[in-house]
C-alpha cells in the first residue's frame, strides 16, 4: 500500500478524500491527526509536510498533496477506476475544474461556518452563513436547470469528482443550522450521491439523503 492519508475524522475535506478512495475501492493507510484540541497539524513535523498547516495530506511515495480538490484530480488520473470521474474531453474537463474551483472558493464559507459551529474556530458566523446560502443557491439553480434538461449530475451524465467535492459542504451544513428542505434539487442530488457504489458517510450527514 503506497497511499498514506493524514486524516481527521470530523474534517469535511478529509471526508471528501476518504469518500473518493472508498468509491474507487483504493486502499490507503490512514493516520489520525489530533486536530482538536491538539492542533497537531500545526506541529513542526506536519508543517514540514504542509506549510499551510491544514488537512488532508495525501502522500504517494515522494508526492505530497495538500488540497482535497487536487487530491481528487490526482486520484482520478492515477487510479484505473478514477478515469470515469474526470472527463477526457476538454469541455467536460473544464466544467469539472470550474466546479472544483467553486468548491475551494465560494463553498469555503460553508466549511468555515461549520468549523466555527463545531470547533469554535473564530469567524463571523452571520456573514459566513449568508455566503454559504448564496453558494448553495448557485448549486440549487444549476441542478434545477440540469434536472429540467434531463441530467442528474453537476457535469455530464454520470458522477464526477465535481459531485464528490461539492457533496460534503452542503451535506454537513445542518451542523451550522442550514435546513436542507430549502434546497429540493440539492436534496435529490444528495440522495443520488449516496447511491454511488462504495459511498461512505461520516458523522453529521443525515441518513434521509
N, C-alpha and C positions, 0 to 999 in steps of 0.2 A: 504494500500500500504506500503510494508516494504522496498522496494529498494529505495535508495537515490543516485543519481549520481551528483557529483560535477563536473561541466562541463564548457567548454569554446567552444563557437560555432565554432571558426576557428581552433581548435586544431585537428590534424589528429587522434591522439589516442582517444580523446573523441568521435570523429565521429565514430571510429571503434566500440565503445561500444554502442553508440546510434543506429547505424545501426543494430547490432545484436539484441538489445532489440526490435527494430521495426520489424525485421524479425520474431522474436519469438512471437510478439504480447504481450510482457510483459510490463506492465506499471511501470514507475519509476518516483519519484519526481526528477526533475532536478533543481539544484541550480546553477545559473550562477555565475562564478568566474571572477573577474576583473583581468585577466592576463595581458592585455596590454591596457593602460600603468600602471595599478595599482600594478601588481605583487602580488596580494592578496594571491596567492598560497604559497607565502613565508612568510606570516604573522604568528605570533605565534599560532593563532588558527588553521591554516592549517598545520603548521609544526607538531602540536600535532597529527594530523590525519595521515600525511605522512611526515616523517622527510626528505625525498628526495626533498620536495618542488616542486612536479610535479603533473600533472593531467593525466588521470582521477582518481577520487577516488570513488569507489562504496562502499556504506555502506548497509549491510543487517543485521539488528538488531545489534548484537555485533561484527559482522565480518566486517573488513575493508580491501579492496583490492585496490592496487595502481598501477598495471601494466595492460595494456589493454589485453595482451595475457592471463594473469592469470584470468582476469575477464571473458573473452570469455570461457575459460575452466570451470570456476565455473558455469556460466550460462548454459553451455551445460549439465552439470551434475545435476544442481539443478532445472532446469525448465523442465517440461514434454516435451515441444516442442523441447528442445535442444538436446535430445538424438540422433536425426538423424544427427547432425552436428559434432559428435565426436565418431568415430567408437569404438565399444567394442572389436573387435579382436585386438590382440597385434600388428600385422603388420600394420594395418591401423592406430591404435592409435599412434604407434611410428613414422610413416611417418607424421602424422599431427603435432606431437610435434616437429619433425625436422624442419618443415616449420615455426612453431611458434618461435622457437629459431632463425631461419633465419630472420624473421620479426623484432625481437628485436635486432639482431646483425647486419648483413650485410645491412639491409634496414634502419638502423638508420641514415645512411648518407643522404638518401633522405629526411627523416623527418627534419634533422638539416639544410640541404640545403634550404628547403622551409622556415623554421623559419628565416634563415639568409636573404632570399629574401623578406619575407613578414613583419617580425617584427624586422629586423636589429639585430638579435642575432649574436654576434661576432663569426666568423668562417672563415676558409679558403675555399672560395666558389669554387675555381677551383678543389681543392683536393676532396671536397665533391661531386662535380658533377662527377668526374672520378669514385669515389667509388659507387655512385648511379647507374651510367651507367653499371658498372661491375655487380652489383647486379641484375639490370633489365635484363642483358644478360643471367644470370643464369636462371632467371624465364622464359625468352623467349625461351631458348633452351629446358627447361623442358617441357613447354607447347607444343612446336613444336613436341617433341617426343611423348607426350601424345596424341596429335591430330592424328599423324600417326598410333598410336596404337588403335585409336577409342575412346579415352577418352577425356572429355571436361573440367575436373576439376583437381586441383592440386593433389588430393588424391581421389581414388575411383571413383564411377560413379555418385556421387551427391555432391553438395556443402558441405563443412565442415568449421569449424572455421579457417582452414588454408586459405581458399579463403577469408574469412571475414578479417583476419588480414593482408593479402597481398594486398588487393584491395586499401586502401587509399594512400599508398606511391606512387604507380605508377599513380593512377587516378588523384592525385593532383600535379603531377610532372611538369605540364606545368607552375605552379606558379614559378618555378625556371628555366624555359627555355628548358625543355625536350620535344622534338617533338614525340608524340605517333605514328606517321607514321613509325618510326624506328622499331617498335615492333608489327608486324602484329598479331602474336599469342596472345600477351597480349591484343591487341585491341579486338580480337574476344572474349577472355575470359571476358574482362570488359563488353562487351555487354551482355554476359550471366549472369554476376553477377547482372546487372540491372534488369534482368527478375525474380530474386528470389522474390516470394511474400513477400510483406512488405518492399521492398527496399525503402530507403530514400536517398536523395542526400544532398549535402552541397555546399556552395559557393566554386568555383574553380574546380568542377568536370564537364567536358564538357558534354553537352546533347547528342552529337552524339554517345557516347558509348552505 
